[in-house]
Amino acid sequence: MRILVVEDDRDLNRQLVDALTDAGYVVDKASDGEEGHFLGDTEPYDAVVLDIGLPQMDGLTILEKWRRDGRVMPVLLLTARDRWSDKVAGIDAGADDYVAKPFHIEEVLARLRALIRRAAGHASSEITCGPIRLDTKTSKATVNGTTLKLTSLEFRLLSYLMHHMDEVVSRTELVEHLYDQDFDRDSNTIEVFVGRLRKKMGMDLIETIRGMGYRIKLQDSKS
């Protein structure tokens, strides 16, 4: 999953990026409104952490522009403002949730997990497909109750496919959401990681749709 953090406070920006990276996300960052708006307008993100009080362009203006231009990624607003009217303005501008400063990083992580799940149509922190169970809270996956020993990239790949079960996900989309901006998008690493996942799961749960991409089919799943 790929996250954008737009925050002008350098220390808080770094803390958020470090925490999200440690949690297994690919993270891009911006420190002013213009850069943040540009990245959100040109790159695919699974969610955005957006501060309201930004230099050059404020967070509400950025959000209104994104929504007006059809950008539908979940957005979590960060605000130091306590007035209820500012929170209402953020929701009305198209925010999906907000956190008031100061906050605990764990709360931001939990809210982001929820936003990403809901955007993919999942209500629970556990996503199940047949014998495979993915716990988004602990970043663990099991097969018939046995924990899979996955690398960070393998987990991100499995997580993305399971968040989008029954959808054909192209190789390009996977690369865009699993790797940072300077990754060599012409490499064949996606195919390599799919092969490793199949071997570790002990089953061919991931379908290759020739010429289109990959899919995990819904199998009496509960999510």
Residue frames as a rotation matrix with the C-alpha (Angstrom) as fourth column:
MET 1
0.574 0.819 0.000 0.00
0.819 -0.574 0.000 0.00
0.000 0.000 -1.000 0.00
ARG 2
-0.472 -0.757 0.453 1.25
0.784 -0.595 -0.177 3.45
0.403 0.272 0.874 -0.93
ILE 3
0.483 0.592 -0.645 0.66
0.849 -0.497 0.180 6.47
-0.214 -0.634 -0.743 1.32
LEU 4
-0.121 -0.473 0.873 1.25
0.497 -0.790 -0.360 10.20
0.859 0.390 0.331 0.80
VAL 5
0.198 0.102 -0.975 2.09
0.944 -0.288 0.161 12.37
-0.264 -0.952 -0.153 3.82
VAL 6
-0.036 -0.147 0.989 1.65
0.499 -0.859 -0.109 16.13
0.866 0.490 0.104 3.40
GLU 7
0.802 0.182 -0.569 2.87
0.597 -0.265 0.757 17.93
-0.013 -0.947 -0.321 6.53
ASP 8
0.602 -0.564 0.565 5.04
-0.019 -0.718 -0.696 21.06
0.798 0.408 -0.443 6.84
ASP 9
0.646 -0.405 0.647 6.35
-0.743 -0.141 0.654 20.33
-0.173 -0.903 -0.392 10.33
ARG 10
0.048 -0.720 -0.692 9.62
-0.780 0.406 -0.476 18.53
0.624 0.563 -0.542 9.55
ASP 11
-0.796 -0.381 0.470 9.77
-0.603 0.565 -0.563 16.53
-0.051 -0.732 -0.680 12.77
LEU 12
-0.035 0.870 0.491 6.16
-0.496 0.411 -0.764 15.38
-0.867 -0.271 0.417 12.54
ASN 13
0.581 0.176 -0.794 6.57
-0.812 0.184 -0.554 14.61
0.049 0.967 0.250 8.83
ARG 14
-0.378 -0.833 -0.403 9.58
-0.730 0.536 -0.424 12.45
0.570 0.134 -0.811 9.62
GLN 15
-0.709 0.145 0.690 7.81
-0.533 0.531 -0.659 10.70
-0.462 -0.835 -0.299 12.50
LEU 16
0.376 0.926 0.035 4.83
-0.605 0.274 -0.748 9.87
-0.702 0.260 0.663 10.32
VAL 17
0.450 -0.276 -0.850 6.97
-0.804 0.288 -0.519 8.65
0.388 0.917 -0.092 7.43
ASP 18
-0.650 -0.759 0.035 9.10
-0.681 0.561 -0.472 6.48
0.338 -0.331 -0.881 9.74
ALA 19
-0.479 0.532 0.698 6.06
-0.504 0.485 -0.715 4.97
-0.719 -0.694 0.036 11.48
LEU 20
0.600 0.745 -0.292 4.26
-0.642 0.230 -0.731 4.24
-0.478 0.626 0.616 8.22
THR 21
0.137 -0.651 -0.747 7.40
-0.819 0.350 -0.455 2.75
0.557 0.674 -0.485 6.68
ASP 22
-0.807 -0.427 0.409 7.90
-0.591 0.607 -0.531 0.55
-0.021 -0.670 -0.742 9.75
ALA 23
-0.114 0.866 0.487 4.26
-0.471 0.385 -0.794 -0.55
-0.875 -0.320 0.364 9.39
GLY 24
-0.358 -0.153 0.921 5.01
0.495 0.805 0.326 -1.83
-0.792 0.573 -0.213 5.88
TYR 25
0.749 0.663 0.002 3.72
0.381 -0.429 -0.819 1.01
-0.542 0.614 -0.574 3.71
VAL 26
-0.306 -0.715 0.629 5.47
0.944 -0.316 0.100 2.67
0.127 0.624 0.771 0.79
VAL 27
0.460 0.479 -0.748 5.51
0.696 -0.717 -0.031 6.37
-0.551 -0.506 -0.663 1.71
ASP 28
-0.228 -0.437 0.870 5.93
0.759 -0.639 -0.123 9.55
0.610 0.633 0.478 -0.33
LYS 29
0.070 0.211 -0.975 6.11
0.877 -0.479 -0.041 12.90
-0.476 -0.852 -0.219 1.44
ALA 30
-0.046 -0.070 0.997 5.61
0.608 -0.794 -0.028 16.60
0.793 0.604 0.079 0.79
SER 31
-0.475 -0.241 -0.846 6.23
0.863 -0.317 -0.394 19.60
-0.174 -0.917 0.358 3.03
ASP 32
-0.784 0.308 -0.539 4.09
-0.252 -0.951 -0.178 22.25
-0.568 -0.004 0.823 1.33
GLY 33
0.081 0.985 0.152 0.68
-0.156 0.163 -0.974 22.46
-0.984 0.055 0.167 -0.29
GLU 34
0.389 0.066 -0.919 1.76
-0.888 -0.238 -0.393 22.85
-0.245 0.969 -0.034 -3.90
GLU 35
-0.639 -0.677 -0.365 4.02
-0.735 0.677 0.031 19.78
0.226 0.288 -0.931 -3.85
GLY 36
-0.742 0.412 0.529 1.38
-0.096 0.716 -0.692 17.79
-0.664 -0.564 -0.491 -1.98
HIS 37
0.320 0.903 -0.286 -1.33
-0.437 -0.127 -0.890 18.72
-0.840 0.410 0.354 -4.45
PHE 38
0.093 -0.364 -0.927 0.91
-0.993 0.038 -0.114 17.83
0.077 0.930 -0.358 -7.40
LEU 39
-0.880 -0.474 0.038 1.81
-0.475 0.873 -0.112 14.39
0.020 -0.117 -0.993 -6.01
GLY 40
-0.506 0.757 0.413 -1.79
0.023 0.491 -0.871 13.56
-0.862 -0.431 -0.266 -5.14
ASP 41
0.405 0.678 -0.614 -2.89
-0.564 -0.344 -0.751 14.69
-0.720 0.650 0.243 -8.57
THR 42
0.277 -0.406 -0.871 -0.32
-0.933 0.105 -0.345 12.69
0.231 0.908 -0.350 -10.53
GLU 43
-0.763 -0.590 -0.262 0.51
-0.487 0.793 -0.367 9.57
0.424 -0.152 -0.893 -8.47
PRO 44
0.207 0.869 -0.450 -1.76
-0.205 0.488 0.849 6.71
0.957 -0.084 0.279 -7.31
TYR 45
-0.783 -0.432 0.448 -2.16
-0.503 0.017 -0.864 6.47
0.366 -0.902 -0.231 -3.53
ASP 46
-0.407 0.625 -0.666 -4.13
0.554 0.749 0.364 4.12
0.726 -0.221 -0.651 -1.32
ALA 47
0.632 0.588 -0.505 -4.53
0.771 -0.415 0.483 6.91
0.074 -0.695 -0.716 1.25
VAL 48
-0.123 -0.630 0.767 -3.28
0.341 -0.753 -0.563 10.41
0.932 0.192 0.308 2.09
VAL 49
0.180 0.075 -0.981 -2.39
0.960 -0.232 0.158 12.01
-0.215 -0.970 -0.113 5.42
LEU 50
-0.140 -0.101 0.985 -3.03
0.649 -0.760 0.014 15.73
0.747 0.642 0.172 4.86
ASP 51
-0.549 -0.094 -0.830 -2.38
0.744 -0.507 -0.435 18.63
-0.380 -0.857 0.349 7.22
ILE 52
0.547 0.812 0.203 -4.84
0.830 -0.496 -0.254 21.51
-0.106 0.308 -0.945 7.01
GLY 53
0.877 -0.205 -0.434 -2.40
-0.103 -0.964 0.247 24.32
-0.469 -0.172 -0.866 7.81
LEU 54
0.257 -0.784 0.565 0.12
0.857 0.455 0.241 24.20
-0.446 0.423 0.789 4.97
PRO 55
-0.199 -0.380 -0.903 2.24
-0.130 -0.903 0.409 26.88
-0.971 0.199 0.130 3.27
GLN 56
-0.923 -0.245 -0.298 1.56
-0.266 -0.155 0.951 27.83
-0.280 0.957 0.078 -0.38
MET 57
-0.335 0.882 -0.330 -1.78
-0.514 0.122 0.849 26.00
0.790 0.454 0.412 -0.51
ASP 58
-0.422 0.177 0.889 -3.88
-0.882 0.146 -0.447 24.98
-0.210 -0.973 0.095 2.51
GLY 59
-0.930 -0.054 0.363 -5.12
-0.057 0.998 0.002 21.44
-0.362 -0.019 -0.932 3.02
LEU 60
-0.048 0.993 0.111 -8.80
0.219 0.119 -0.969 22.19
-0.975 -0.022 -0.223 2.43
THR 61
0.343 0.108 -0.933 -8.03
-0.767 -0.541 -0.345 23.83
-0.542 0.834 -0.103 -0.92
ILE 62
-0.705 -0.655 -0.274 -5.91
-0.704 0.597 0.385 20.83
-0.089 0.464 -0.881 -1.94
LEU 63
-0.753 0.450 0.480 -8.66
0.205 0.854 -0.478 18.43
-0.625 -0.261 -0.736 -0.95
GLU 64
0.275 0.899 -0.342 -11.36
-0.104 -0.325 -0.940 20.37
-0.956 0.294 0.004 -2.80
LYS 65
0.041 -0.348 -0.937 -9.19
-0.965 -0.258 0.053 20.42
-0.261 0.901 -0.346 -5.93
TRP 66
-0.911 -0.397 0.114 -8.54
-0.370 0.906 0.206 16.67
-0.186 0.145 -0.972 -5.73
ARG 67
-0.436 0.816 0.379 -12.21
0.354 0.543 -0.762 15.83
-0.828 -0.198 -0.525 -5.31
ARG 68
0.373 0.567 -0.734 -13.23
-0.426 -0.598 -0.679 18.22
-0.824 0.566 0.018 -8.06
ASP 69
-0.116 -0.535 -0.837 -10.74
-0.993 0.056 0.102 16.50
-0.008 0.843 -0.538 -10.37
GLY 70
0.633 0.546 -0.548 -12.08
-0.588 0.800 0.118 13.04
0.503 0.248 0.828 -9.50
ARG 71
-0.509 -0.823 -0.253 -9.34
-0.356 0.469 -0.808 11.89
0.784 -0.321 -0.532 -7.07
VAL 72
0.476 0.879 0.018 -11.10
-0.471 0.238 0.850 9.44
0.743 -0.413 0.527 -4.77
MET 73
-0.291 -0.635 -0.716 -8.31
0.335 0.633 -0.698 8.10
0.896 -0.443 0.029 -2.50
PRO 74
0.644 0.514 -0.567 -9.16
0.683 -0.052 0.729 8.17
0.345 -0.856 -0.384 1.23
VAL 75
-0.177 -0.674 0.718 -7.86
0.104 -0.738 -0.667 11.29
0.979 -0.043 0.200 2.98
LEU 76
0.381 0.162 -0.910 -7.10
0.907 0.127 0.403 11.60
0.181 -0.979 -0.099 6.70
LEU 77
0.447 -0.155 0.881 -6.90
0.055 -0.978 -0.200 15.25
0.893 0.138 -0.429 7.78
LEU 78
-0.190 -0.521 -0.832 -4.50
0.965 0.058 -0.256 16.46
0.181 -0.852 0.492 10.46
THR 79
0.218 0.311 0.925 -5.57
0.211 -0.940 0.267 19.61
0.953 0.137 -0.271 12.24
ALA 80
-0.774 -0.469 -0.425 -4.49
0.544 -0.150 -0.826 21.61
0.324 -0.871 0.371 15.25
ARG 81
-0.679 0.586 0.443 -7.80
-0.516 -0.809 0.280 23.42
0.523 -0.039 0.852 15.24
ASP 82
-0.946 0.321 -0.039 -10.36
0.234 0.597 -0.767 22.60
-0.222 -0.735 -0.641 17.91
ARG 83
-0.476 0.819 -0.319 -13.37
-0.688 -0.573 -0.445 24.42
-0.548 0.008 0.837 16.47
TRP 84
-0.177 0.492 0.852 -16.05
0.272 0.857 -0.438 22.01
-0.946 0.154 -0.285 15.33
SER 85
0.734 0.509 -0.450 -16.70
-0.228 -0.439 -0.869 24.21
-0.640 0.740 -0.206 12.28
ASP 86
-0.031 -0.831 -0.556 -13.20
-0.971 -0.107 0.213 23.48
-0.236 0.546 -0.804 10.93
LYS 87
-0.733 -0.186 0.655 -13.78
-0.174 0.981 0.084 19.75
-0.658 -0.053 -0.751 11.27
VAL 88
0.292 0.913 0.287 -17.12
0.281 0.205 -0.938 20.06
-0.914 0.354 -0.197 9.48
ALA 89
0.580 -0.127 -0.805 -15.45
-0.684 -0.612 -0.396 22.07
-0.442 0.780 -0.442 6.71
GLY 90
-0.522 -0.852 -0.042 -12.89
-0.771 0.450 0.450 19.30
-0.364 0.267 -0.892 6.27
ILE 91
-0.503 0.424 0.753 -15.51
0.279 0.904 -0.323 16.58
-0.818 0.048 -0.573 5.99
ASP 92
0.585 0.785 -0.205 -17.56
0.103 -0.323 -0.941 18.71
-0.804 0.530 -0.269 3.60
ALA 93
0.242 -0.583 -0.776 -14.46
-0.879 -0.471 0.079 19.28
-0.411 0.662 -0.626 1.46
GLY 94
0.595 0.081 -0.800 -14.16
-0.588 0.722 -0.364 15.52
0.548 0.687 0.477 0.97
ALA 95
-0.522 -0.795 0.309 -12.11
-0.795 0.323 -0.513 14.22
0.308 -0.513 -0.801 3.90
ASP 96
0.051 0.496 -0.867 -12.85
-0.086 0.867 0.491 10.69
0.995 0.049 0.086 5.08
ASP 97
0.638 0.083 -0.766 -11.63
0.726 0.266 0.634 11.17
0.256 -0.960 0.110 8.65
TYR 98
0.367 -0.562 0.742 -9.59
-0.259 -0.827 -0.499 13.56
0.894 -0.009 -0.449 10.79
VAL 99
0.310 -0.360 -0.880 -7.20
0.905 0.396 0.156 13.53
0.292 -0.845 0.448 13.74
ALA 100
0.892 0.026 0.452 -6.63
-0.079 -0.974 0.211 16.58
0.446 -0.224 -0.867 15.95
LYS 101
-0.112 -0.984 -0.141 -3.09
0.357 0.092 -0.930 17.47
0.928 -0.154 0.340 17.03
PRO 102
-0.457 -0.884 -0.099 -1.46
-0.890 0.455 0.041 16.43
0.009 0.107 -0.994 19.25
PHE 103
0.697 0.695 -0.177 -2.14
-0.706 0.709 0.008 12.79
0.131 0.119 0.984 18.54
HIS 104
0.081 -0.626 0.776 -0.62
-0.389 0.697 0.603 9.35
-0.918 -0.351 -0.187 19.05
ILE 105
-0.548 -0.377 -0.747 0.96
-0.826 0.104 0.554 7.87
-0.131 0.920 -0.368 15.91
GLU 106
-0.940 0.199 0.279 -0.84
0.180 0.979 -0.091 4.60
-0.291 -0.036 -0.956 16.67
GLU 107
-0.029 0.981 -0.191 -4.18
0.185 -0.183 -0.966 6.37
-0.982 -0.063 -0.176 16.22
VAL 108
0.056 -0.028 -0.998 -3.14
-0.857 -0.514 -0.034 7.62
-0.512 0.857 -0.053 12.78
LEU 109
-0.863 -0.440 -0.247 -2.07
-0.505 0.747 0.432 4.12
-0.006 0.498 -0.867 11.78
ALA 110
-0.688 0.662 0.297 -5.34
0.399 0.687 -0.608 2.60
-0.606 -0.300 -0.737 13.00
ARG 111
0.207 0.806 -0.554 -7.45
-0.144 -0.535 -0.833 5.18
-0.968 0.252 0.005 11.19
LEU 112
-0.235 -0.371 -0.898 -5.49
-0.935 -0.166 0.313 4.69
-0.265 0.914 -0.308 7.97
ARG 113
-0.983 -0.097 0.158 -5.94
-0.070 0.983 0.172 0.93
-0.172 0.158 -0.972 8.15
ALA 114
-0.287 0.954 0.083 -9.68
0.424 0.204 -0.883 1.44
-0.859 -0.219 -0.463 8.56
LEU 115
0.212 0.354 -0.911 -9.89
-0.559 -0.721 -0.410 3.92
-0.802 0.596 0.045 5.66
ILE 116
-0.597 -0.517 -0.613 -8.00
-0.798 0.310 0.516 1.59
-0.077 0.798 -0.598 3.33
ARG 117
-0.889 0.327 0.319 -10.15
0.261 0.937 -0.232 -1.40
-0.375 -0.122 -0.919 4.32
ARG 118
-0.017 0.976 -0.218 -13.40
0.244 -0.207 -0.947 0.50
-0.970 -0.069 -0.234 3.84
ALA 119
-0.026 -0.059 -0.998 -12.28
-0.808 -0.586 0.056 1.87
-0.588 0.808 -0.033 0.48
ALA 120
-0.801 -0.323 -0.504 -11.82
-0.563 0.695 0.448 -1.74
0.206 0.643 -0.738 -0.65
GLY 121
0.066 0.962 -0.264 -15.17
-0.654 0.241 0.717 -2.82
0.754 0.125 0.645 0.83
HIS 122
-0.157 -0.190 -0.969 -13.87
0.479 0.843 -0.243 -4.58
0.864 -0.503 -0.042 3.97
ALA 123
0.594 0.489 0.639 -15.25
-0.305 -0.598 0.741 -3.80
0.744 -0.635 -0.206 7.41
SER 124
0.980 -0.198 -0.031 -13.10
0.123 0.470 0.874 -6.08
-0.159 -0.860 0.485 9.58
SER 125
0.387 -0.916 -0.106 -9.37
-0.850 -0.399 0.343 -5.87
-0.357 -0.043 -0.933 10.30
GLU 126
-0.472 -0.494 0.730 -9.15
-0.168 0.863 0.476 -9.50
-0.866 0.102 -0.490 9.14
ILE 127
0.194 0.453 -0.870 -9.64
-0.961 -0.092 -0.262 -10.37
-0.199 0.887 0.417 5.47
THR 128
-0.247 -0.201 0.948 -10.24
-0.266 0.955 0.133 -14.02
-0.932 -0.219 -0.289 4.62
CYS 129
0.232 0.288 -0.929 -10.13
-0.971 0.118 -0.206 -15.93
0.050 0.950 0.307 1.37
GLY 130
0.557 0.013 -0.830 -10.56
-0.155 0.984 -0.089 -19.68
0.816 0.178 0.550 1.71
PRO 131
0.615 -0.357 -0.702 -7.73
0.748 0.546 0.377 -20.91
0.249 -0.758 0.603 3.97
ILE 132
-0.449 -0.829 0.334 -5.86
0.694 -0.559 -0.454 -17.58
0.563 0.028 0.826 3.79
ARG 133
0.700 0.605 -0.379 -6.37
0.710 -0.531 0.464 -15.04
0.080 -0.593 -0.801 6.58
LEU 134
-0.296 -0.753 0.588 -4.80
0.598 -0.626 -0.501 -11.59
0.745 0.204 0.636 6.47
ASP 135
0.442 0.363 -0.820 -4.66
0.880 -0.350 0.320 -9.56
-0.171 -0.864 -0.474 9.69
THR 136
0.353 -0.279 0.893 -4.21
0.483 -0.763 -0.429 -5.90
0.801 0.583 -0.135 8.72
LYS 137
0.921 0.030 0.389 -3.70
-0.295 -0.601 0.743 -4.85
0.256 -0.799 -0.544 12.35
THR 138
0.611 -0.708 0.355 -0.72
-0.156 0.332 0.930 -7.13
-0.777 -0.623 0.093 13.00
SER 139
0.329 -0.445 -0.833 0.49
-0.943 -0.203 -0.264 -7.37
-0.052 0.872 -0.486 9.37
LYS 140
-0.657 -0.485 0.577 0.42
-0.474 0.861 0.185 -11.16
-0.586 -0.152 -0.796 9.50
ALA 141
0.108 0.659 -0.744 -0.97
-0.956 0.275 0.105 -13.78
0.274 0.700 0.660 7.14
THR 142
-0.456 -0.203 0.866 -1.86
-0.553 0.827 -0.097 -17.39
-0.697 -0.524 -0.490 7.89
VAL 143
-0.281 0.383 -0.880 -2.80
-0.749 0.486 0.450 -20.48
0.600 0.786 0.150 5.90
ASN 144
0.370 0.540 -0.756 -5.08
0.096 0.788 0.609 -22.86
0.924 -0.297 0.239 7.80
GLY 145
0.993 0.121 -0.008 -3.90
0.031 -0.194 0.981 -21.19
0.118 -0.974 -0.196 11.00
THR 146
0.345 -0.937 -0.053 -0.18
0.861 0.294 0.415 -21.49
-0.373 -0.189 0.908 10.23
THR 147
0.616 -0.142 -0.775 1.69
-0.093 -0.990 0.107 -18.18
-0.782 0.007 -0.623 10.01
LEU 148
0.784 -0.364 0.502 3.29
0.587 0.177 -0.790 -17.45
0.199 0.914 0.353 6.66
LYS 149
0.166 -0.811 -0.560 6.88
0.508 -0.417 0.754 -16.20
-0.845 -0.410 0.343 6.83
LEU 150
0.621 0.199 0.758 6.72
0.775 -0.304 -0.555 -13.35
0.120 0.932 -0.343 4.34
THR 151
-0.645 -0.763 -0.048 9.09
0.763 -0.646 0.014 -10.55
-0.042 -0.028 0.999 3.47
SER 152
-0.442 0.453 -0.774 7.75
0.101 -0.832 -0.545 -6.99
-0.891 -0.319 0.322 3.59
LEU 153
-0.671 0.149 -0.727 7.26
-0.717 -0.383 0.583 -6.92
-0.191 0.912 0.363 -0.18
GLU 154
-0.858 0.372 -0.353 5.58
0.183 0.865 0.467 -10.32
0.479 0.336 -0.811 -0.24
PHE 155
-0.510 0.696 -0.505 3.16
0.736 0.049 -0.675 -9.20
-0.445 -0.716 -0.538 2.47
ARG 156
-0.472 0.321 -0.821 2.40
-0.316 -0.931 -0.183 -5.93
-0.823 0.173 0.541 0.66
LEU 157
-0.821 0.140 -0.554 1.69
-0.528 0.187 0.829 -7.84
0.219 0.972 -0.079 -2.55
LEU 158
-0.725 0.573 -0.382 -0.61
0.587 0.804 0.091 -10.34
0.359 -0.159 -0.920 -0.84
SER 159
-0.493 0.526 -0.693 -2.31
0.509 -0.472 -0.720 -7.55
-0.705 -0.708 -0.035 1.11
TYR 160
-0.644 0.236 -0.727 -3.01
-0.565 -0.788 0.244 -5.50
-0.516 0.568 0.641 -2.01
LEU 161
-0.801 0.334 -0.498 -4.46
-0.266 0.547 0.794 -8.45
0.537 0.768 -0.349 -3.90
MET 162
-0.612 0.588 -0.529 -6.63
0.767 0.605 -0.214 -9.48
0.194 -0.537 -0.821 -0.94
HIS 163
-0.563 0.418 -0.713 -7.88
0.125 -0.809 -0.574 -5.94
-0.817 -0.412 0.404 -0.44
HIS 164
-0.271 0.419 -0.867 -8.97
-0.889 -0.455 0.058 -6.12
-0.370 0.786 0.495 -4.09
MET 165
-0.690 0.038 0.723 -10.31
0.045 0.999 -0.010 -9.67
-0.723 0.025 -0.691 -4.20
ASP 166
0.147 0.735 0.662 -12.17
0.703 0.392 -0.593 -10.68
-0.696 0.553 -0.459 -7.34
GLU 167
0.842 0.028 -0.538 -10.55
-0.294 -0.814 -0.501 -7.79
-0.452 0.580 -0.678 -9.23
VAL 168
0.580 -0.713 0.394 -7.94
0.806 0.429 -0.409 -8.24
0.123 0.554 0.823 -11.93
VAL 169
0.779 -0.405 -0.479 -4.98
-0.069 -0.814 0.577 -6.11
-0.624 -0.417 -0.661 -10.82
SER 170
0.894 -0.448 0.019 -2.48
0.042 0.043 -0.998 -5.22
0.446 0.893 0.057 -13.52
ARG 171
0.262 -0.901 -0.344 1.25
0.952 0.300 -0.058 -5.54
0.156 -0.313 0.937 -13.03
THR 172
-0.396 -0.389 0.832 1.57
0.374 -0.896 -0.241 -1.78
0.839 0.216 0.500 -13.54
GLU 173
0.473 0.652 0.592 -0.93
-0.337 -0.487 0.806 -1.07
0.814 -0.581 -0.010 -10.77
LEU 174
0.862 -0.206 -0.464 0.93
0.486 0.595 0.640 -3.40
0.144 -0.777 0.612 -8.41
VAL 175
-0.152 -0.981 0.118 4.24
0.915 -0.185 -0.359 -1.69
0.374 0.054 0.926 -9.15
GLU 176
-0.234 0.116 0.965 2.68
0.043 -0.991 0.129 1.75
0.971 0.071 0.227 -8.59
HIS 177
0.617 0.616 0.490 1.24
-0.460 -0.223 0.859 0.79
0.639 -0.756 0.146 -5.21
LEU 178
0.927 -0.250 -0.281 4.03
0.371 0.729 0.576 -1.42
0.060 -0.638 0.768 -3.86
TYR 179
0.016 -0.999 0.035 7.19
1.000 0.016 -0.004 0.50
0.004 0.035 0.999 -4.76
ASP 180
0.137 -0.035 -0.990 8.49
0.334 -0.939 0.079 4.04
-0.933 -0.341 -0.117 -4.38
GLN 181
0.768 0.379 -0.517 8.74
-0.235 -0.585 -0.777 6.50
-0.596 0.718 -0.360 -7.24
ASP 182
0.154 -0.808 -0.569 12.27
-0.968 -0.239 0.078 5.66
-0.200 0.539 -0.818 -8.41
PHE 183
-0.008 -0.111 0.994 11.68
-0.154 0.982 0.108 1.90
-0.988 -0.152 -0.025 -8.74
ASP 184
-0.831 -0.335 -0.444 12.54
-0.495 0.082 0.865 0.36
-0.253 0.939 -0.234 -12.11
ARG 185
0.020 0.980 0.199 9.05
-0.630 0.167 -0.758 -0.30
-0.776 -0.110 0.621 -13.44
ASP 186
0.342 0.054 -0.938 10.36
-0.885 0.353 -0.302 -2.39
0.315 0.934 0.169 -16.33
SER 187
-0.720 -0.669 0.184 11.70
-0.690 0.660 -0.297 -5.11
0.077 -0.340 -0.937 -14.06
ASN 188
-0.115 0.665 -0.737 10.05
-0.316 0.679 0.662 -8.52
0.942 0.310 0.132 -13.64
THR 189
-0.919 -0.361 0.162 10.11
-0.253 0.221 -0.942 -8.57
0.304 -0.906 -0.294 -9.83
ILE 190
-0.144 0.934 0.328 6.31
-0.974 -0.075 -0.214 -8.74
-0.175 -0.351 0.920 -9.55
GLU 191
0.504 0.302 -0.809 6.35
-0.579 0.813 -0.058 -12.10
0.640 0.498 0.585 -11.33
VAL 192
-0.458 -0.772 -0.441 9.13
-0.076 0.529 -0.845 -13.29
0.885 -0.354 -0.301 -9.03
PHE 193
-0.857 0.136 0.497 7.24
-0.515 -0.197 -0.834 -12.31
-0.015 -0.971 0.239 -5.86
VAL 194
0.247 0.962 -0.119 4.00
-0.967 0.253 0.033 -13.87
0.062 0.107 0.992 -7.11
GLY 195
0.257 -0.234 -0.938 5.92
-0.278 0.911 -0.303 -17.10
0.926 0.339 0.169 -7.63
ARG 196
-0.800 -0.598 -0.045 7.37
-0.088 0.192 -0.978 -16.94
0.593 -0.778 -0.206 -4.12
LEU 197
-0.477 0.708 0.522 3.95
-0.866 -0.277 -0.416 -16.27
-0.150 -0.650 0.745 -2.60
ARG 198
0.463 0.663 -0.588 2.43
-0.762 0.636 0.117 -19.26
0.452 0.394 0.800 -4.39
LYS 199
-0.120 -0.610 -0.784 5.22
-0.016 0.790 -0.612 -21.49
0.993 -0.061 -0.104 -3.13
LYS 200
-0.925 -0.274 0.265 4.94
-0.235 -0.137 -0.962 -20.28
0.300 -0.952 0.063 0.48
MET 201
-0.208 0.931 0.301 1.15
-0.964 -0.142 -0.226 -20.61
-0.168 -0.337 0.926 0.49
GLY 202
-0.810 -0.174 0.560 1.36
-0.149 0.985 0.090 -24.09
-0.567 -0.010 -0.823 -0.96
MET 203
0.033 0.863 0.505 -1.47
0.734 0.322 -0.598 -23.38
-0.678 0.390 -0.622 -3.38
ASP 204
-0.794 -0.276 0.541 -2.17
0.600 -0.497 0.627 -21.50
0.096 0.823 0.560 -6.57
LEU 205
0.012 0.841 -0.541 -4.56
0.813 -0.323 -0.485 -19.00
-0.582 -0.433 -0.688 -5.02
ILE 206
-0.043 -0.109 -0.993 -3.21
-0.276 -0.954 0.117 -16.15
-0.960 0.279 0.011 -7.14
GLU 207
0.508 0.322 0.799 -4.48
0.640 0.480 -0.600 -16.43
-0.576 0.816 0.037 -10.70
THR 208
-0.664 -0.636 -0.394 -2.52
0.087 -0.589 0.804 -15.12
-0.743 0.499 0.446 -13.66
ILE 209
0.555 0.824 0.110 -4.90
0.324 -0.093 -0.941 -13.50
-0.766 0.558 -0.319 -16.13
ARG 210
-0.170 -0.772 0.612 -2.91
0.880 0.160 0.446 -13.59
-0.443 0.615 0.653 -19.34
GLY 211
-0.452 -0.142 0.881 -2.20
0.713 -0.650 0.261 -10.16
0.536 0.746 0.395 -20.74
MET 212
0.383 0.715 0.585 -4.10
0.133 -0.670 0.731 -8.44
0.914 -0.202 -0.352 -17.91
GLY 213
-0.183 -0.483 0.856 -2.57
-0.786 -0.452 -0.423 -9.13
0.591 -0.750 -0.297 -14.50
TYR 214
-0.861 -0.183 -0.474 -3.36
0.135 0.817 -0.561 -11.11
0.490 -0.547 -0.679 -11.34
ARG 215
-0.027 0.905 0.425 -6.43
-0.714 -0.315 0.626 -11.94
0.700 -0.286 0.654 -9.29
ILE 216
-0.998 -0.030 0.053 -7.35
-0.059 0.681 -0.730 -13.62
-0.014 -0.732 -0.682 -6.04
LYS 217
-0.418 0.901 -0.119 -10.82
-0.096 0.087 0.992 -15.05
0.903 0.426 0.050 -6.50
LEU 218
-0.259 0.477 0.840 -13.41
-0.956 -0.250 -0.154 -14.72
0.136 -0.843 0.521 -3.77
GLN 219
-0.463 0.053 -0.885 -13.81
-0.072 0.993 0.098 -18.12
0.883 0.109 -0.456 -2.07
ASP 220
0.433 0.739 -0.517 -16.59
0.527 0.258 0.810 -18.05
0.731 -0.623 -0.278 0.50
SER 221
-0.603 -0.798 0.000 -14.73
0.521 -0.394 -0.757 -15.20
0.604 -0.456 0.653 2.19
LYS 222
0.638 0.687 -0.348 -15.82
0.739 -0.420 0.527 -13.23
0.216 -0.594 -0.775 5.21
SER 223
-0.484 -0.846 0.225 -14.42
0.758 -0.533 -0.376 -9.76
0.438 -0.011 0.899 5.68
